[in-house]
């Protein structure tokens, strides 16, 4: 009986932890070739960029960061903006974060693109 209770307790905690994650949680990988000093993610229908999610940190080349959303957030389409230390910025629009689990950012020969892993 105690063993069965323990199994149910572990399962309950696991389910609670899964539901506590935002469905938009995503990992961003920097393959741009430059250090990212700012990373902004905002709903696609917003008029302004939100706060820099990196804070005072920077995202070095080949590094990744995990971005967690409030579990109550229900918006799926988001825009992403990065900037380097000189203020050069690149933007990606209408990324479906309800489907994406990883966004790999690239920049080469003046062209920027993102590989979206679902």
C-alpha positions in Angstrom: 0.0 0.0 0.0 2.8 2.4 0.9 4.6 1.6 -2.4 1.4 2.3 -4.4 0.9 5.6 -2.5 4.5 6.6 -3.3 4.1 5.8 -7.0 0.9 8.0 -7.1 2.6 10.8 -5.2 5.6 10.8 -7.6 3.2 10.7 -10.6 1.2 13.6 -9.2 4.3 15.8 -8.6 5.4 15.0 -12.2 2.1 16.0 -13.7 2.0 19.2 -11.6 5.6 20.1 -12.8 4.6 19.6 -16.4 1.5 21.8 -16.1 3.6 24.5 -14.4 5.7 25.0 -17.5 4.6 27.6 -20.1 3.6 26.0 -23.4 5.8 28.7 -25.0 9.0 27.7 -23.1 11.8 27.6 -25.6 15.6 27.3 -26.0 17.4 29.9 -28.1 20.7 28.9 -29.6 23.2 31.5 -30.9 24.8 30.5 -34.1 25.0 34.0 -35.5 28.7 34.4 -35.2 28.4 37.4 -32.8 27.8 37.8 -29.2 24.1 38.7 -28.5 23.9 41.4 -25.9 20.1 41.8 -26.0 17.3 39.3 -26.6 13.7 40.5 -26.7 10.7 38.4 -27.1 7.3 40.0 -27.4 3.8 39.0 -28.6 3.5 39.6 -32.4 0.6 42.0 -31.9 2.5 44.2 -29.4 3.6 47.7 -30.4 6.8 47.8 -28.3 9.6 45.4 -27.4 9.6 44.0 -23.9 12.5 43.8 -21.6 15.8 42.2 -22.5 15.4 38.6 -21.3 19.2 38.2 -20.9 19.3 41.0 -18.3 22.9 42.0 -17.9 24.2 38.7 -19.4 25.2 38.1 -23.0 24.7 35.0 -25.1 28.0 34.0 -26.6 28.5 32.3 -29.9 27.3 28.6 -29.7 25.7 29.2 -26.3 22.0 28.6 -25.6 19.6 30.0 -23.1 16.2 28.7 -21.9 13.3 31.1 -21.8 10.4 30.2 -19.5 6.9 31.7 -19.8 4.2 32.0 -17.3 2.0 28.9 -17.5 -1.1 31.2 -17.8 0.3 32.8 -21.0 -1.9 31.9 -23.9 -0.4 33.8 -26.8 1.4 31.6 -29.4 2.8 34.0 -32.0 5.9 35.9 -30.8 8.5 38.2 -32.4 12.1 37.9 -31.4 14.8 40.6 -31.6 18.5 40.4 -30.9 21.2 43.1 -30.7 24.9 43.1 -30.5 27.1 45.4 -28.5 27.1 48.0 -31.3 23.3 48.1 -31.4 23.0 46.2 -34.7 19.7 44.3 -34.5 18.0 41.4 -36.3 14.3 40.6 -35.9 12.2 37.5 -36.6 8.4 37.7 -36.7 5.5 35.4 -35.9 7.3 32.5 -34.4 4.8 30.0 -33.1 6.2 29.3 -29.6 3.3 26.9 -28.8 5.0 24.5 -31.3 8.7 25.5 -31.1 11.0 24.0 -28.5 14.2 25.3 -29.9 15.2 28.3 -32.1 18.6 28.3 -33.6 19.6 31.8 -34.8 21.9 32.1 -37.8 23.6 35.1 -39.6 26.0 34.8 -42.5 26.9 37.0 -45.5 24.3 39.6 -44.5 21.4 37.1 -44.2 19.7 36.1 -41.0 17.5 33.0 -40.5 16.2 30.9 -37.8 15.8 27.1 -37.7 12.7 26.3 -35.6 12.6 22.8 -34.0 9.2 21.6 -32.9 
